[in-house]
Amino acid sequence: GSPTVGPTLGVSSESGLFGSSGAWDNVAGTLVVSVVGAGLDAYGTNLVKFELQHDAIASIGEDVSVEAAVVDPVLGWLAVDKVGMTGDPVTILGHSDGWKPLYAFVP
């Protein structure tokens, strides 16, 4: 979980297609955003930004994944499999796990 409380969390995107907030569950650690515009380009890149607050204690970093569901006018409901967000294991500020999503340390 996260000390960032819900039920909504502010989001931003360059395209503006995701509106300004998503449904946030701080216990489950899930953020659900929906497209509010005409739809996404099937081959385009879409970046969604949001901020979470960490506890005042260190965190080992949580597994972060992305999954999606799409309603296509021809094909109907399509689910996109959950994909884990990973990175290259590099040391950041002296922390070997600093590359992990949501990793936090007490300075």
Long-range contacts (C-beta under 8 A, 24 or more apart in sequence): 1-26, 1-27, 1-28, 1-29, 2-26, 2-29, 2-52, 2-53, 2-54, 3-53, 3-54, 3-55, 4-51, 4-52, 4-53, 9-50, 9-52, 10-50, 10-51, 11-48, 11-49, 11-50, 12-48, 12-49, 12-50, 13-46, 13-47, 13-48, 13-49, 14-47, 15-46, 17-46, 18-46, 18-48, 22-50, 29-62, 40-70, 52-102, 54-102, 54-104, 55-104, 56-106, 57-106, 58-104, 58-105, 58-106, 59-102, 59-103, 59-104, 59-105, 60-97, 60-100, 60-103, 61-97, 61-100, 61-101, 61-102, 61-103, 61-104, 62-100, 62-101, 62-102, 63-101, 64-101, 64-102
